[in-house]
Amino acid sequence: VELLKANGYNAIRTSHNPVSRAFVDACNRLGVLLMEEAFDCWDAGKNSDDYHLFFEDWWQRDIASMVLRDRNAPAIVFWSIGNEIPNRHVARGAALSAALSEYIRHLDDAGGGSRRAITSAYPGVGTDAATAAFLAPLDVAGYNYSPHGFARDHVTHPARVIAATETFPESSVLNFNALQDYPWVVGTFIWTAIDYIGESSIGANGHSPPDPLACGGYCPAPWSYHISFCGDLDIVGGQKPQAYLRRVLWNVSALEMAVKPADDGEVIASWGFPDERQSWSWEEQKRLMRVNLYSTRCSCVLLALNGRNVSEGCVNVSRATAYTATVRVPYEPGTLEATGFDARGRAIATRTFKTSGPAAKLRLAADRTTIRPSRADLSYVTVEVVDADGVLVACANESSLAACVPPTVRFKLEGAGEITAVGSGDPTDASSFHQLARKTFRGRATAIIRPGSPSAAPPRSGKLTLTASSAGLASATLTIELRGGEVVS
């Protein structure tokens, strides 16, 4: 939740079931709004062994468990009764939409506070009577992948309030503009915020052939691809390309820059995004590179390479350009610098990439270097491979750069604690999270540090010392202090 808020998110939709009380409490504490979702199906299932087998006997108990637990949580602003319900097109679906909505209203009203809005995520929203009947009992109509309906449906249903409950990464600008243009659209949710294990490779782009669009949106990749790879953040919390644009749209950043080869033949999957990198370390001299410059605050952006203007002046960036200025420039090592100017010609933002030298050392950084002496507290430590000057060695085009072999980093912890997991953002690395060594992905890997051990509680105070090492590189050490009161888990 902290990572999402830092990247501009102000709301989370759970999918497709209620979350833990700890998750709700985190949203309460951090000021992040929450749409809590109950079901992925009702009495008609999506799989032979899913919840539809238990729905009739359990739906009221399960709804009550969710609502009675969380109805006084300040983070909750929506209850979602379901996601892409299979029988939404028939009378039974409409009847259940009404029954579930009414039951939640009964429970929520009894809490004595303000009642939350009820929604359900509906894919491919049409104009037919069955769709209208299903959506009618809801306070807010959830539109999955249906931006075409925002303006259209307001004509026939002017009182309908809409939330874009699922959207594609590449539709970020379209949905951002909809929020500005249509007051009846109250928010958008992205599939997904963070990569996850399963639905492997739905966000993996192709290089035609294969063409993901010829496979119904994506071409499933073979094992050991096991991660969705459709998130704004990777599975260890690192930013992925769509996050750069999103940070600009959500006013976290005034200017972002991202680079990819202009001629790589990439075909974008339905849940994919162009595989841009925040790097100026590439293989082929003079290869034409596409530099995207994202901004909602700058009026134009100037791009310089090794001190030379390569953008033919200050390039316009505005809503008309999808908040993107694109410059194509032949690659040469050195320094790439973007400067953004406001409407009065004042420089208000800069972004700089430097070509890295050979990998020389490791660098460690923790989200927190002081944690409580409790099994319920954690520190997330990121290791980076850097050159002698501290520039990340990211192997920007590792698929073709034979000389770039991602280093394997080994972790060792001293003190009363344990390394509870080690991972990277690599969607094809299926090695165990419990191994104490990991191949880096685009220059990074992550270790999660936990006080104590399964057989021993942590001391009331103390220090944990983490060392990261890799063959041929200078190692790095970081100290985590245990201090403060015990966490009640």
VODRENTOR-280468 format. One record per atom (N, C-alpha, C): x, y, z. Coordinates in steps of 0.001 Angstrom, whole numbers, plus 500000, padded with zeros to 6 digits. Layout:
VODRENTOR-280468
XYZ
...
This chain:
VODRENTOR-280468
500839498810500000
500000500000500000
500882501249500000
501977501210500749
502910502342500745
503482502570499351
503860501495498671
504414501613497323
503406502231496367
502170501777496437
501150502298495533
500905503778495791
500807504153497060
500583505568497363
501752506418496873
502977505914497026
504151506660496567
504151506840495057
503458505957494344
503395506048492885
502122506724492392
501388507357493303
500266508186492892
498893507587493070
498807506329493437
497495505712493646
496811506324494866
495498506546494756
494747506954495942
493617505982496258
493501504898495463
492444503914495695
492890502557495175
492373501505495817
492673500125495439
491368499359495341
491234498578494290
490127497628494177
490676496236494466
490093495523495434
490548494166495712
490008493236494633
490751492195494342
490331491281493272
490708489845493655
489730489006493583
488287489266493481
487634488651494716
488111489102495854
487652488577497136
488029489574498233
487427489464499397
487800490371500486
489265490189500873
489862491262501358
491265491215501773
491353491024503279
492578490865503766
492797490693505196
492498491984505948
492247491831507235
492036493009508076
493294493881508098
494464493249508031
495713494015508026
495792494923506804
495308494445505658
495320495264504445
494374496452504597
493185496196505129
492228497281505361
492811498299506338
493446497809507399
494045498715508381
495148499569507757
495930498966506850
496984499734506177
496379500862505345
495288500573504644
494614501619503864
494042502698504776
493469502294505910
492976503274506883
494096504200507343
495224503607507681
496335504362508266
497003505281507253
497098504814506001
497832505558504977
496941506474504145
495633506412504356
494735507300503628
494498506882502193
494397505584501956
494120505061500618
492707504488500598
491908504903499611
490525504455499505
490478503009499017
489390502310499363
489327500879499085
487965500480498540
487982499743497425
486809499043496923
486991497575497295
486191497106498243
486336495718498685
485346494841497928
485884493816497294
485094492976496384
484822491617497017
483607491129496838
483195489896497494
483466488647496667
483072488650495380
483045487397494622
483581487563493202
484038486440492642
484398486367491227
483326485635490424
482401485007491106
481235484400490446
480156484204491500
478932483960491025
477826483649491928
477439482182491729
476202481911491365
475796480509491233
476101479918489865
476634480701488960
477166480193487691
478672480413487726
479433479342487545
480865479420487756
481673479734486513
482940480010486730
483907480185485649
484778478941485493
484832478134486551
485561476870486540
484719475817487245
485050474566487007
484212473484487531
484240473396489050
485307473888489674
485447473714491121
485519475040491870
484905476092491324
485025477391491984
483857477659492930
483671478915493304
482745479282494381
481283479007494045
480951478822492763
479540478595492432
478991477359493136
479867476419493516
479427475217494223
478907475540495621
479332476659496182
479010476996497571
478155478254497699
477921478922496586
477284480231496633
475946480199497363
475073479298497007
473710479297497549
473705479180499064
474595478365499606
474631478147501053
475438479206501804
476350479874501105
477331480677501813
477316482167501508
476611482608500472
476800483998500069
476410485000501153
475306484718501880
474897485665502918
475901485712504066
476398484527504455
477389484495505531
478685485196505120
479091484986503872
480342485596503419
480207487110503250
479072487554502731
478833489002502641
478812489626504035
478112488976504959
478030489505506323
479405489567506972
480224488545506739
481569488532507306
482380489734506832
482265490061505542
483007491189504986
482457492522505491
481154492712505375
480562494015505684
480611494314507180
480278493329508011
480268493580509449
481674493838509981
482670493214509372
484045493464509808
484522494855509418
484160495313508216
484810496496507648
483902497707507468
482647497642507910
481737498749507609
482110500041508321
482898499963509375
483342501182510055
484766501585509680
485336500910508693
486685501263508240
486604502506507362
487307503570507692
487197504804506901
487690504653505470
488543503667505198
489066503507503837
488009503008502862
487029502251503351
486056501620502454
485126502678501866
485110502778500536
484184503688499863
483245502945498917
483610501723498524
482759500898497671
482719499476498219
481545498855498094
481436497402498176
481202496899496750
481997495949496308
481755495331495002
481181493941495221
480039493673494599
479390492376494796
479891491321493820
480736491705492862
481252490674491969
482027491225490798
482783490328490184
483608490663489028
483208489826487824
482799490479486755
482509489812485483
481675488541485706
480551488736486354
479680487625486748
479166486891485503
479337485557485428
478980484829484204
477517484955483780
476586484958484736
475168485010484348
474589486421484442
475425487405484154
474984488801484219
473982489151483129
473911488349482056
473059488683480913
471642488120481030
471346487391482091
470040486740482205
469313487256483445
468026486907483526
467194487414484614
467726487002485984
468289485784486078
468832485324487355
469951486255487837
470806486690486928
471883487600487301
471360488923487819
470353489480487157
469775490749487601
469122490599488967
468453489459489189
467801489225490473
468824489122491600
469940488442491333
470976488328492353
471680489663492583
471842490452491535
472411491789491697
471572492597492681
470265492505492543
469363493223493445
469418492653494857
469448491307494971
469431490673496286
470705490969497076
471852490851496420
473116491120497106
473231492591497495
472804493470496601
472865494902496892
471990495252498089
470792494704498111
469871495008499199
470386494470500530
471000493286500497
471516492703501734
472670493542502295
473539494007501425
474640494860501885
474101496170502457
473102496755501804
472518498000502331
471954497778503731
471286496645503913
470720496324505225
471817496243506284
472924495568505963
474008495407506929
474750496715507164
474986497451506096
475768498686506217
474974499772506936
473691499875506645
472846500859507322
472792500602508824
472849499317509208
472756498969510622
473991499381511400
475065499741510689
476289500157511371
476211501535511975
475199502300511612
475004503612512207
475787504732511561
476601504410510561
477370505446509883
476843505667508486
477648506329507657
477246506556506272
477417505269505478
476473504982504591
476516503750503810
477419503925502604
478197502869502298
479090502905501152
478334502603499866
478905503047498756
478316502772497448
478545501316497068
477571500748496364
477653499359495908
477890499349494409
478804498477493978
479128498370492562
479354496916492195
479550496668490911
479961495363490401
480691495604489095
481772494879488870
482603495090487681
482013494329486496
481645495066485455
480909494504484316
481743494715483050
482095493643482332
482931493799481130
482110494102479885
482682494876478982
482039495121477694
480626495641477820
480434496704478584
479087497209478870
478384497602477575
477194497024477386
476402497327476200
475178498153476527
474312498303475541
473105499124475701
471845498281475820
471986496967475952
470836496070475980
470110496147477318
468876495642477318
468032495701478511
468585494842479640
469209493700479309
469745492817480344
470870493500481122
471728494220480417
472797494961481091
472211496024482013
471229496758481524
470598497805482330
469949497219483577
469333496037483441
468673495408484582
469686494980485640
470835494501485208
471875494080486145
472459495282486888
472663496380486167
473302497558486761
472348498403487596
471048498268487364
470066499148488010
470124499141489538
470320497987490214
470337498020491688
471593498641492280
472605498893491464
473894499368491957
473899500884492127
474690501367493062
474888502812493209
475848503344492153
476830502533491812
477848502894490825
478021501722489872
477936501991488579
478117500942487577
479606500754487317
480089499529487519
481491499237487270
481705498835485821
482527499587485105
482795499327483686
484196498732483539
484262497464483150
485541496843482822
485811497010481334
486906497666480994
487345497799479600
486234498343478693
485527499340479152
484377499865478407
484381501386478315
485505502021477987
485511503490477932
484599504048476854
484275503217475846
483369503660474787
481984504003475329
481655503483476525
480327503695477070
480179504913477949
481269505590478285
481179506701479232
480244507804478730
480470508273477519
479633509338476956
478330508776476410
478418507635475732
477233507026475111
476136506761476130
476491506151477262
475472505730478213
474920506880479039
475639507983479091
475122509138479824
473896509725479131
473792509512477835
472641510024477085
471377509283477491
471469507947477578
470287507135477895
470095506915479393
471179507047480168
471095506857481624
471800508029482311
471223509214482256
471925510408482774
472200510366484269
471482509533485019
471713509449486463
472752508387486826
473234507654485826
474180506566486111
475557507130486464
476071506702487614
477439507021488029
478322505835487659
479482506115487095
480342505075486533
481712505100487203
482256503911487452
483671503757487803
484287502799486797
485426503162486251
486141502272485328
486899501253486177
486264500112486437
486775499156487418
487956498330486922
488143498226485607
489366497637485051
489690498356483758
490981498660483569
491419499325482346
492756498748481909
493035498847480609
494306498388480060
495412499409480353
496656498948480498
497762499894480718
497875500955479633
497668500554478367
497849501520477281
496696502519477165
495616502310477934
494497503256477872
494572504295478985
495741504447479581
495889505356480727
495460506775480399
495923507297479265
495605508682478912
494124508824478606
493567507868477876
492146507914477538
491301507997478807
491602507153479785
490814507145481012
491099508367481881
492322508854481864
492649510088482580
491835511250482027
491747511342480707
490967512416480090
489481512280480407
489001511040480471
487583510828480787
487230511400482156
488140511270483107
487882511822484439
487785513343484410
488504513968483493
488425515425483366
487146515849482637
486707515034481679
485614515426480787
484229515042481292
484136513947482040
482830513395482403
482688513349483926
481961514274484513
481818514297485968
481171513040486536
480435512311485722
479757511104486201
480698509893486253
481924510028485757
482935508972485895
483799509330487101
483717508502488154
484283508906489441
485674508345489711
486170507463488856
487508506930489086
487833505810488129
489112505480488049
489557504374487205
490484503465488000
490408502182487701
491278501178488308
492003500435487187
493259500106487413
494120499544486381
494318498056486631
494314497274485540
494716495871485673
496141495749485143
497131495611486039
496979495669487490
498012496625488066
497849496875489360
498820497731490022
500179497044490125
500176495769490529
501414495027490774
501334493682490058
502450493242489499
502524491905488913
502118490852489939
501676489700489456
501254488624490342
501591487280489712
501647486252490551
501910484897490073
500613484341489496
500653483895488258
499466483386487586
499117484239486385
498133483776485596
497800484424484324
499101484828483617
500013483872483563
501384484180483163
501450484774481771
502221485823481665
502611486501480420
501494487287479756
500381487589480451
499330488349479763
499805489753479396
500829490243480099
501376491553479764
502656491483478957
503001490277478482
504248490108477730
504024490459476268
504791491399475774
504684491795474374
505384490785473482
505077490853472198
505729489993471222
506572490799470261
507303490092469442
508033490693468330
507590489922467105
506647490512466387
505885489823465347
506789489157464316
506602487826464038
505784486913464841
506523486458466103
505811485978467154
504353485880467229
503707487236467496
502500487362467100
501754488599467253
500713488408468345
500872489057469521
499897488865470598
498467489152470175
498295490096469253
496939490457468853
496277489342468050
497092488449467491
496532487306466772
496166486172467723
496498486336468999
496207485308470004
495116485778470960
494265486672470508
493213487188471378
493732488154472422
494807488841472134
495324489834473059
496691489519473612
497021488229473706
498373487853474133
498657486424473709
499930486136473528
500375484784473196
501029484195474442
500424483192475068
501004482636476296
502446482188476082
503316482615476968
504725482243476877
504949480901477573
505920480128477123
506183478823477745
506828478971479116
506765477904479908
507479477836481172
508950478136480909
509623478918481714
509316479205483109
508665480566483335
508057481124482310
507275482356482486
506097482025483396
506006482675484550
504955482344485515
504336483574486169
504731484757485712
504245486021486266
503376486711485219
502355487427485666
501447488111484735
502173489147483887
503053489929484493
503850490984483857
502984492101483271
501824492345483886
500931493409483416
500851494564484408
501645494530485473
501519495528486525
502274496814486254
501860497869486948
502645499103486965
503962498872487703
503917497993488709
505097497621489479
505357496136489287
506624495742489343
506922494318489226
506672493630490561
506945492347490627
506521491565491791
507291491921493062
508420492624492924
509142493092494112
509017494601494294
508106495217493543
507794496629493767
508547497618492913
509337497147491947
510045498063491065
509141498636489992
509395499875489591
508569500516488562
508786499868487202
507682499680486477
507720499209485099
507296500356484175
507420500191482853
507256501341481951
505966502131482115
504818501445482284
503571502203482375
503522503081483621
504328502741484630
504359503559485846
504947504937485578
505851505046484600
506454506348484308
505375507323483822
504548506853482895
503453507692482397
502444507980483500
502114506951484276
501110507125485319
501568508155486360
502835508153486709
503344509109487701
503161510547487230
503237510751485929
503019512081485359
501538512434485382
500692511498484959
499252511763484928
498720512059486328
499253511383487320
498758511533488685
499545512568489485
500346513367488783
501000514537489379
502039514181490442
502576512976490367
503680512611491253
504985513189490729
505098513251489400
506330513697488752
505999514739487690
506867515741487554
506662516773486529
507130516317485160
508075515376485119
508650514952483843
509253513569484002
508949512684483060
509570511363483019
510107511117481613
511185510332481537
511807510000480256
511988508490480179
511702507910479006
511828506469478813
512299506196477392
513108505133477232
513806504881475975
513597503444475525
513486503248474213
513492501915473619
513979502028472185
514468500931471601
514821500975470180
513608501315469333
513805502171468338
512679502604467503
512254501539466512
513121500568466248
512869499605465177
512862498164465667
512404497936466912
512532496588467468
511374495663467112
510379496142466364
509276495287465931
508380494809467054
508375495516468168
507578495090469319
506086495219469021
505320494179469381
503864494184469258
503293494147470673
502460495114471001
502002495294472378
500818494384472677
500936493581473725
499838492727474174
498711493589474739
497518493000474836
496368493765475339
496636494340476725
497293493561477589
497624494045478937
499087494479479019
499689494752477873
501084495155477838
501254496652477685
502503497048477610
502888498444477433
504262498420476774
504582499397475922
505902499389475274
507031499214476294
507976498343475964
509033497976476905
510129499034476930
509772500181477472
510698501300477583
511551501151478843
512741501732478802
513629501667479959
514087503071480337
514290503261481613
514900504513482068
516406504291482126
516979504223480925
518394503884480783
518928504473479483
520205504826479488
520896505221478264
522160504361478112
521992503057478342
523073502081478160
522564501024477193
522992501141475934
522507500259474880
523693499708474098
523401498808473201
524479498059472577
525036498694471308
524167499014470382
524620499333469031
524772500837468826
525980501255468498
526218502652468142
525354503034466942
524777504217467004
523990504817465919
522631504150465711
522286503130466512
520943502562466366
519918503624466741
518850503729465955
517846504752466208
517037504377467445
516991505291468415
516265505075469661
515056506006469720
513988505518470333
512800506337470557
512800506788472008
512820508090472193
512811508666473538
511449509306473764
510690508770474720
509403509354475087
509576510230476320
509021511429476243
509081512406477323
507656512689477773
507340512333479015
505979512433479531
505857513621480483
504790514402480312
504548515501481249
503132516031481098
502526516411482222
501277517176482204
501513518614482648
502682518915483189
502974520251483705
503816521087482748
504603520435481912
505471521158480980
504718521471479690
505020522601479092
504457522958477785
505296522408476640
506598522293476866
507480521707475860
508706521145476554
509405520251475841
510576519586476409
511720519655475407
512893519971475913
514115520028475110
514966518816475463
515478518102474442
516303516920474668
517712517172474152
518700516891474995
520101517089474625
520874515797474839
521784515496473921
522668514345474021
524105514849473990
524813514594475083
526197515060475214
526322516560474929
525316517302475422
525337518751475306
524780519313474020
524404518450473066
523856518916471788
522341518779471792
521654519766471271
520205519685471122
519876518672470031
519132517618470391
518772516589469408
517262516535469175
516530517492469728
515071517477469594
514550518533468639
515444519193467902
515034520242466958
514174521289467658
514687521776468755
513973522775469524
513171522147470642
512345522956471267
511528522504472389
510262521854471836
510074520570472120
508985519796471529
507726519940472379
506619520254471733
505342520443472416
504900519168473129
504378519328474331
503761518226475061
502472518762475684
501357518102475375
500051518611475796
499037517477475713
497807517790476045
496747516793475889
496659516330474438
496855517238473500
496770516884472078
497829515870471671
498948515816472400
500006514843472111
499990513681473098
498870513508473789
498733512473474822
499794512642475908
500107513909476218
501069514254477263
502430513607477005
502731513395475720
503962512711475325
504654513481474207
505930513744474382
506777514252473302
507727513133472915
507806512829471628
508647511727471155
509775512267470289
510980511841470618
512166512232469853
512906510964469454
513300510884468191
514111509764467718
515540510241467525
516461509505468114
517853509951468101
518775508738467993
519794508788467128
520760507690467046
521525507555468367
521726506313468773
522394506082470056
523884506365469970
524356507059470978
525790507161471241
525951507266472744
526964506643473309
527139506683474764
527333508110475259
526988508303476516
527181509620477115
526040509999478029
525622511263477953
524590511806478838
523400512287478023
522231511758478353
520975512175477725
520203512983478761
519848514217478410
519192515096479386
517963515751478776
516839515637479484
515597516295479082
515313517438480051
514905518568479497
514530519732480305
513136520176479898
512243520260480870
510876520675480606
510659522130480971
509901522828480116
509638524257480307
508143524498480439
507775525469481271
506364525823481395
505972526812480297
504719527278480336
504208528149479274
504925529494479218
505595529882480285
506335531149480315
507812530971479966
508176529747479563
509546529495479151
510516529224480271
510006528952481465
510876528668482596
511140527172482701
512387526794482930
512732525388483140
512180524944484491
511348523896484479
510716523459485729
511030522015486089
511660521261485171
511951519862485481
513053519348484566
513872518442485092
514906517796484279
514950516306484589
515361515534483594
515638514106483776
516934513808483038
517829513049483677
519137512773483094
519462511287483185
519896510692482064
520396509322482030
521854509360481593
522677508527482227
524082508418481847
524400506978481471
525202506812480434
525636505482480033
526511504892481137
526224503662481508
526997503025482574
528292502442482034
529266502359482937
530482501626482645
530309500176483059
531395499411483113
531301498015483543
530805497912484982
530093496832485278
529652496596486648
530856496528487574
530777497257488690
531920497333489603
531569496945491036
530343497220491459
530021497010492870
528518496847493054
528165496450494263
526761496342494652
526407497504495576
525128497862495559
524623498936496417
523328498462497064
523188498682498364
521999498267499104
521210499476499583
519883499360499522
518995500402500055
517765499722500632
517354500134501827
516197499543502501
515049500530502548
513825500000502506
512688500902502680
512680501470504086
513185500692505060
513334501182506435
514575500534507047
515419501333507643
516602500793508311
516401500664509817
515235501074510303
514845500838511697
513472500193511699
513380499004512282
512096498306512375
511908497823513812
510696497432514109
510405496974515459
510881495534515665
511255495175516868
511730493814517145
510556492845517236
509948492579516115
508728491781516074
508717490923514825
508152489740514937
507983488871513771
506982489468512790
506227490459513224
505230491083512357
505778492286511605
507078492564511720
507658493696511003
508693493190510002
508882493964508930
509766493563507834
510535494772507321
511686494498506727
512422495508505971
512691494944504581
512350495733503548
512568495329502160
513851496001501669
514830495192501311
516146495708500929
516387495418499451
516682496454498694
516967496319497265
518465496381497033
518969495434496237
520360495467495822
520412495921494370
521358496775494056
521565497245492692
523001496970492267
523152496619490997
524470496474490387
524821497817489756
525941498409490156
526301499744489672
527750499753489190
528070500778488398
529451500937487943
530255501720488982
531487502056488655
532359502734489616
531821504087490043
530982504713489201
530413506023489519
529023505932490137
528542504723490386
527228504555490992
526072504547490020
526337504445488708
525276504380487702
524788502938487593
523480502748487615
522905501411487533
523338500716486247
523792499477486371
524124498652485210
522927497738484983
522047498181484107
520732497545483997
520633496535482877
521675496364482065
521576495472480907
520326495816480114
520251497040479630
519010497574479077
518439496714477966
519279496105477141
518761495219476099
519375493839476268
519107493244477457
519738491981477801
519403490849476842
518322490982476071
517953489914475149
518949489774474009
519678490839473688
520591490770472556
522027491118472914
522274491558474120
523611491988474505
524345490806475138
525104490086474313
525728488847474756
526671489061475928
527307490224475965
528287490483477017
527634490755478364
526343490982478369
525651491337479609
525025490095480218
525664489543481229
525127488402481957
524700488908483330
523405488908483637
522962489454484926
523668488759486083
524324489500486955
525034488883488078
524073488204489047
524543487142489669
523819486500490759
524341487056492075
523425487517492907
523791488117494192
523455487139495309
524377486984496242
524166486133497413
524007487021498651
523054486640499490
522749487431500683
523117486647501939
523631487367502931
523944486779504230
523516487754505313
522843487231506351
522356488084507437
522991487661508747
523488488625509502
524017488390510838
523123489085511848
522889488411512979
522032488959514010
520785488121514189
519934488554515114
518734487793515469
517605488083514486
517751487543513301
516741487722512264
516951486725511150
516139486825510107
516255485895508987
515937486608507680
516485486061506604
516098486479505260
514895485622504899
513719486229504914
512507485429504751
512161485180503294
512681486015502376
512430485804500946
513424486625500142
513738486112498953
514595486812498003
513944486702496634
513891487802495883
513253487750494573
513734488856493663
513208488841492446
513475489906491478
512231490084490628
512263491078489751
511125491325488872
511091490443487644
512017489510487510
512101488644486330
510896487707486269
510041487816485243
508851486960485177
509155485527484784
510408485231484437
510776483868484035
511633483161485072
512017483843486139
512851483227487173
511954482562488205
511822481239488095
510918480498488971
511648479838490131
512857480274490433
513574479705491570
512882480090492870
513124479310493902
512434479493495175
512742480849495798
511718481447496389
511913482699497119
512757482491498374
512928481235498794
513680480955500018
515165480732499760
515581480682498511
517005480606498220
517675481929498574
518891481854499050
519589483061499494
520446483674498399
520239483252497161
520926483840496014
519903484077494916
520111485156494157
519158485485493088
519881486174491945
519518485787490743
520011486498489575
519299487845489500
520041488906489291
519430490232489204
518639490365487906
517658491229487938
516833491513486763
516900493008486495
517441493356485320
517620494765484961
518357495532486060
519324494807486661
520218495439487622
519782495388489064
518650494716489364
518138494775490737
517630493412491221
517632493246492541
516971492136493224
516587492636494614
515752491870495309
515229492307496608
515309491178497622
515676491526498855
515641490591499979
514722491165501054
513938490292501681
513020490711502744
513570490207504075
513779491124505010
514400490823506296
513340490842507392
513391489795508245
512393489654509313
513103489393510644
512758490122511687
513372489866512991
512998488491513534
513896487909514349
513632486632514972
513712485482513996
513177484333514427
513150483134513594
511919482328513964
511575481288513184
510397480483513538
510479479871514929
511698479686515432
511853479030516732
512257479977517855
512509481240517515
512969482173518554
512448483572518284
511881484179519323
511416485563519200
512616486497519122
512455487640518475
513573488587518391
513844489232519741
515070489735519944
515366490464521183
514636491800521193
514614492449522348
513922493735522464
514619494841521682
515895494669521436
516639495630520624
517848494911520048
518484495542519079
519648494922518477
519842495396517057
520751494717516360
521051495088514986
521129493846514115
520693494012512867
520833492988511841
521746493556510762
522694492756510313
523626493210509283
523488492330508054
523102492947506944
522921492228505686
524106492513504772
524675491445504209
525757491577503243
525322490966501921
525543491697500840
525269491206499488
526599491079498758
526796489940498094
528052489719497387
527788489063496044
528713489271495116
528625488679493786
530032488589493212
530297487529492492
531638487295491959
532097488473491102
533289488968491400
533876490035490606
533411491424490947
532503491565491920
531970492876492289
532264493163493756
532455494419494081
532618494810495480
531302494584496214
531385493945497367
530174493635498124
529635494881498819
528433494752499379
527784495869500076
527192495361501377
527187496226502387
526666495877503706
525700496958504172
524640496524504840
523636497454505363
523206496980506743
523021497918507662
522610497595509024
521173498028509260
520398497127509839
519007497396510207
518912497346511724
518394498393512310
518292498474513762
516922498003514217
516905497185515263
515658496745515887
515403497639517089
514287498362517040
514022499323518110
512535499625518142
512003499826519345
510599500196519469
509793499089520103
508472499318520188
507591498379520852
507227497194519988
506742496165520645
506305494954519963
505039495227519163
504969494659517959
503774494773517136
502806493670517520
501554493996517708
500532492984517957
500031492480516623
500257491212516336
499878490660515030
498499490044515095
